[in-house]
Each structure stands twice: as C-alpha cells, then as structure tokens.
Amino acid sequence: MLKKDFQNKVCIITGAARGIGEAIARLFHQRGAKLALIDMDKDGLKKLSEELSGSKIYIGDLTQQEFVDTAIAQITKDLGPVSVLVNNAGITKDNLIGNITNQDWDRVMEVNLKAPFMLCRAVFPTMKEHKYGKIVNLISASWLGNIGQGNYSASKAGLVGLTRTMAQEFAKFNVNVNGVSPGLVDTPMIKSIPDNVKEKLINARPLKRIGKPEEIAEAVAFLASDRAAYITGQILHVDGGKSVGA
Ligand SMILES: NC(=O)c1ccc[n+]([C@@H]2O[C@H](COP(=O)([O-])OP(=O)(O)OC[C@H]3O[C@@H](n4cnc5c(N)ncnc54)[C@H](O)[C@@H]3O)[C@@H](O)[C@H]2O)c1
C-alpha cells in the first residue's frame, strides 16, 4: 500500500541535491513517484539522479521567475501534469538583527519564501484543472522565533502564513497544502554550528538527539499522500519534541 503512494504521480522536489531533499527524493522513488528533481547544485543532482531510475533533473536558481516557468513547462513536457510539489530548498544567513545586511535579508526571503510562492503559483493551474494536488512546504522550528535567525525565522513564519492561506484558497479544487517543521536535522545546513552550541540544542529537546533526514522525509511523504487527504493547512512539527512543553 505504502509502496504505491506515488505510483505514476509526477512529484517535484526542490533542493533535492543533498540533505532533507535527497532523503525525500529517495523515499518518493521507493514509493513509485515520477520524480522531477530541482536544485542549483548540478553535480549533486546528477549523482542522485543516476541512482534513481527514471528521475529527471532541472538545474537552476529557483528565485528566478524565468527558471521557474521554464522548469515547470519542461517537467510537464517530460513527465506529465504535476501532482505533488515539495518546496524543500532553503538557506540560512544567520546573524543578530543589527548585523543582518539588506542583501542577506533579501536573499533568505527570496529563496525561502518567494521561490515557494512562485512555484505554487506556477503548478496550481494544472492542479486545479485536474482537481488534484498536494503541496508540502518545509518550514523550520525557527518560525517560532530564534536568536540569530531573524531573517530565516521571518521567512519561515511567512511560509506558514502562505501555507495556511493557500490551503483555504485551493481546498475547493482538491489541493491540499501543508507544512513540515523540522527541528535540528543532520544535513550540511547545520555543519557550521559549533559543537558546544549543538550540544545545548540537543539537550533542549525531549528526545535528546539530532533528527535524521529520513525522519523528515517520512512526514513529508505522509502529507503528500492520499492517506492525508483530510488534512490541510497544518504544520507538522518533526523536532524531537522541542516545540512542546512550557
Ligand atoms: N537541517 C536542519 O536542521 C533543518 C531544520 C529545519 C528546517 N530545515 C529546512 O529544511 C529544508 C532542507 O534543509 P537541508 O538541511 O536539507 O538544507 P541543505 O543546505 O543541506 O540543502 C538545501 C538544498 O537546497 C538547494 N538550494 C538552495 N537555494 C537554492 C536555490 N535558490 N535554487 C535551487 N536550489 C537551491 C541547495 O543547493 C541544497 O542542495 C530547508 O528549507 C531548511 O530550511 C532544515
């Protein structure tokens, strides 16, 4: 049953070249998806795609409207109408508020918030036409606020607002929109966090460990499947329990 979740469904995964996106791509592949993998990391994407038979890759910067339009048109031509969109690509440019440059603010907003918006806007007409669609956006526990991540936190909180709004606007066309909010996950994104800070972060969560990309992928796969057909506008926290408690 699980294996067939994405059989013959065209599924787009952004930021698929490594980390959480790669884990999502591997899991969706196991479950039969016709995969469209997008990233700006050409080498990482090519390597993954060689392993995942039948997957297609689209290389470019998702903040560029022209690339988004070209990629969606090409995916539709190569694989067929899009059923599932996972907005996973994201970046951090951490600093205390006083030290965040306008440039770093803009880039984080463009990658984490504007690109998902442009992608959703681009795939929605097809989903509407076919009366079927699943969109899952990768949020972050930081959307609740986090020292040193003013730009990142604001971008992810914005993405929560967008997720909840799209859920309401798209529901009548049988398009579900949800978010998965990971805590600390073992990917290249967190490599720059010093060990002593990581230790503190680990201790702050009830499960006392860092999450694995595969554990995030499971939550994304559930929300992107028909098993979650009656769930929309929700944010599922996959964070070792960090977001609960007083
Ligand atoms: N790792 C964590 O602890 C953690 C925690 C919470 C949320 N997240 C979120 O999960 C998602 C994936 O995180 P990750 O840890 O796997 O990150 P990562 O840095 O390991 O991978 C991100 C991928 O996105 C791609 N990417 C970035 N900007 C792009 C752009 N403009 N166009 C195309 N591709 C682009 C990168 O090339 C990279 O392959 C992100 O949205 C992130 O904010 C991660």
PDBQT file of the ligand as one rigid body, heavy atoms in Angstrom, charges set to zero:
ROOT
HETATM    1  N1  LIG A 301      18.847  20.845   8.606  1.00  0.00    +0.000 N 
HETATM    2  C1  LIG A 301      18.072  21.339   9.541  1.00  0.00    +0.000 C 
HETATM    3  O1  LIG A 301      18.383  21.264  10.736  1.00  0.00    +0.000 OA
HETATM    4  C2  LIG A 301      16.762  21.998   9.191  1.00  0.00    +0.000 A 
HETATM    5  C3  LIG A 301      15.918  22.355  10.250  1.00  0.00    +0.000 A 
HETATM    6  C4  LIG A 301      14.706  22.962   9.972  1.00  0.00    +0.000 A 
HETATM    7  C5  LIG A 301      14.313  23.206   8.683  1.00  0.00    +0.000 A 
HETATM    8  N2  LIG A 301      15.157  22.855   7.649  1.00  0.00    +0.000 N 
HETATM    9  C6  LIG A 301      14.657  23.173   6.304  1.00  0.00    +0.000 C 
HETATM   10  O2  LIG A 301      14.655  22.001   5.503  1.00  0.00    +0.000 OA
HETATM   11  C7  LIG A 301      14.966  22.320   4.149  1.00  0.00    +0.000 C 
HETATM   12  C8  LIG A 301      16.151  21.485   3.672  1.00  0.00    +0.000 C 
HETATM   13  O3  LIG A 301      17.244  21.744   4.553  1.00  0.00    +0.000 OA
HETATM   14  P1  LIG A 301      18.628  20.956   4.477  1.00  0.00    +0.000 P 
HETATM   15  O4  LIG A 301      19.165  20.934   5.856  1.00  0.00    +0.000 OA
HETATM   16  O5  LIG A 301      18.473  19.709   3.716  1.00  0.00    +0.000 OA
HETATM   17  O6  LIG A 301      19.478  22.046   3.642  1.00  0.00    +0.000 OA
HETATM   18  P2  LIG A 301      20.808  21.832   2.752  1.00  0.00    +0.000 P 
HETATM   19  O7  LIG A 301      21.530  23.138   2.835  1.00  0.00    +0.000 OA
HETATM   20  O8  LIG A 301      21.535  20.611   3.166  1.00  0.00    +0.000 OA
HETATM   21  O9  LIG A 301      20.213  21.623   1.283  1.00  0.00    +0.000 OA
HETATM   22  C9  LIG A 301      19.469  22.624   0.646  1.00  0.00    +0.000 C 
HETATM   23  C10 LIG A 301      19.478  22.390  -0.847  1.00  0.00    +0.000 C 
HETATM   24  O10 LIG A 301      18.740  23.464  -1.449  1.00  0.00    +0.000 OA
HETATM   25  C11 LIG A 301      19.447  23.925  -2.578  1.00  0.00    +0.000 C 
HETATM   26  N3  LIG A 301      19.137  25.330  -2.847  1.00  0.00    +0.000 N 
HETATM   27  C12 LIG A 301      19.357  26.392  -2.026  1.00  0.00    +0.000 A 
HETATM   28  N4  LIG A 301      18.997  27.520  -2.627  1.00  0.00    +0.000 NA
HETATM   29  C13 LIG A 301      18.529  27.204  -3.854  1.00  0.00    +0.000 A 
HETATM   30  C14 LIG A 301      18.003  27.953  -4.952  1.00  0.00    +0.000 A 
HETATM   31  N5  LIG A 301      17.910  29.282  -4.907  1.00  0.00    +0.000 N 
HETATM   32  N6  LIG A 301      17.613  27.288  -6.063  1.00  0.00    +0.000 NA
HETATM   33  C15 LIG A 301      17.734  25.941  -6.138  1.00  0.00    +0.000 A 
HETATM   34  N7  LIG A 301      18.218  25.177  -5.136  1.00  0.00    +0.000 NA
HETATM   35  C16 LIG A 301      18.609  25.806  -4.008  1.00  0.00    +0.000 A 
HETATM   36  C17 LIG A 301      20.916  23.731  -2.223  1.00  0.00    +0.000 C 
HETATM   37  O11 LIG A 301      21.753  23.699  -3.382  1.00  0.00    +0.000 OA
HETATM   38  C18 LIG A 301      20.896  22.430  -1.449  1.00  0.00    +0.000 C 
HETATM   39  O12 LIG A 301      21.083  21.307  -2.291  1.00  0.00    +0.000 OA
HETATM   40  C19 LIG A 301      15.227  23.828   4.119  1.00  0.00    +0.000 C 
HETATM   41  O13 LIG A 301      14.061  24.506   3.714  1.00  0.00    +0.000 OA
HETATM   42  C20 LIG A 301      15.552  24.160   5.547  1.00  0.00    +0.000 C 
HETATM   43  O14 LIG A 301      15.255  25.496   5.876  1.00  0.00    +0.000 OA
HETATM   44  C21 LIG A 301      16.354  22.260   7.871  1.00  0.00    +0.000 A 
ENDROOT
TORSDOF 0
